[in-house]
């Protein structure tokens, strides 16, 4: 997730204060990982330095002054370019899951046990995401579906790899 570009996109929607940007980010994009206030304001400072946002007005607040940020043409152009570029397709061919299996085999460790443990962790996470999907909003359901589909693919890989462990062990221990 690109925090700067996401904040720029939220600002293109409407000028906002940092607090409002954090709230909107957390509501739509920060599921399970809210954006720290410090990161919001340091990102906004860099965006202002780079000419992608400007401060439209400053109002006193109960704490620090409340600055209202507006996206510039430079920022809007960057958001447009980002939105129209495809995301690099997953998966990458170097995953932690794969590396752990290969290393377990190379080191004569129980790779099948590792795969069983990983399968259990995936199934647990799938149950959590299914509950989020059932009880949440449409945004929650779509995010949960995305995660579920990736976990399902991982589970298929875990099953296929488990069936090929003997052949893989021979190949990596030559």
N, C-alpha and C positions, 0 to 999 in steps of 0.2 A: 504494500500500500504506500503510495506516495503522499505523505502528509502535506507537503507544500502545495502540490497540485490539487489535492482534495480541498484544502482550505481556499485556494483560489477559486475553485468551482463553486464552493458555497458563497463566496463573495460575489461571484458573477450573478448568482441568483438574487442577492440583495446585499447592500452594505450592512456591516455588522460590527458589533463589539467583540472583543476576544472571548468574553464569557459566553456569548451567544454562539460563536463559532465552535467552541469546545462542546457545548450542549448538543448542537446539531451533529457534530462529528461523532460524538459518543452515541447519539440516538441511532444514526444510520450506518456508521462504519466501525465503531469501537466495541462491538459486541465482545464482551469478555476481556477487553483490553482498552480501557478508557485512556484518552489522551491526557497526559499531565499538563496542568496549566502552564508550567514553565516551558514546555515544548511548544505550546500554542504561541506564547508571546515571543519566544526566541525565533520561531519560524516567521511570525509576522514581521519582526524586526529585519530579518534577512530579506524577506519579500519587499519590504519598504526600501531597504538599501539598494536592492537590485532593480528598483523602479517598477515593480509589478503591482504594488498597492501604494496608496497614499492615505494619510490620515485626514479625514474631512473635518472633524471637529473634536474637541476635547471637552468633556463635562466633568465636573467634580463628582466624586462618588464617596461612599462611606469609607473606602480604602484608597487605593491609587486612583488617579484620574482615569475616567473611562474614555478611551479613544475609539472612534468609529472609523473602520477601515473600508476603503472603496478600491475595487480592482481598477487597474489602469488598462489602456489599450494593449500594452506589452503583456500584461498578465492575462488578459482575455485571449490574446493570440496564442499564448502558451497553452492555455486550457483547451482551446480549439484543436491545436496540434496534438495534444496528448489524447483527447477523446477520439480522434480519428485514426490514431495509430493502433494497430492490433497489439494485444498483450502477447508476449512471447509464449508460444504454446508449451504447456507442461507435457510430459514430465522431462526433467533433465535426466541425463543418463548416469549421473553420479548422485545417488541418494544415500542418506544415512542408513536407511533400512537395508539396502543392498550391501553397503560397506560392512555393516555389522555381520551379516550372514557370511560374506566372503572371509572376513577376518576370523570369525569363529571357526570356520572350516580350516583355514590356514594354520590356526593355533591349536587345532585338535580340541576345540571346545564344542559343547552340545548345541549346534546350530538349530536342530529341531526343537529343542527346549526354548531357545530364543524366539523362534517363529511362533510357538504356542503362546508364549507370554505376550508377544506383539499382537497376535490374533485376539487375545483376551482384552488387551488395551483398546484395540480398534472396536471390538463389539461393545465395550463399555461406553466409549465415546459415541458410537452410533445410537445407543439407547438414550444418551443425554440429548443428542441432536434431534432425535425423534420426539422427545418430550417438548423441546423448544418449538419444533415445527407444529406440534399438536396444540400447544397453549399460546403460541405467540401470534404476532401480527403477520401480514403478508411479507414484510421485509424480513422478519425472523424466519419465516418458512422458506423463503428463497435462499437465504444464507445457509440455513440448515440443509436444504437439498444439495447445494453446492458441496458442502462438506461431506454429506452422506455418499454422494456419487464418487468422490475421491476415495473415501474409505472403502467403498465396495470394490473399487479397482484394486486398491492395496490388498484387500482380502483375497481377491482372485489371484494376485501375484503371490501372496503368501502360500496359498494352496498349491499353485503350480511349482513354486520353488521347493516346497516341502517334498513334493513328489520327485524332484530331480536332485536332491541333496547328494546322493551317492555319486552321480555323474559329475556334479559340480565340485565335490570334494576331490575327485581324481584330477580334474582339470586345474584346480588352483594349487594342488600340492605336488605338481610335477617338478 
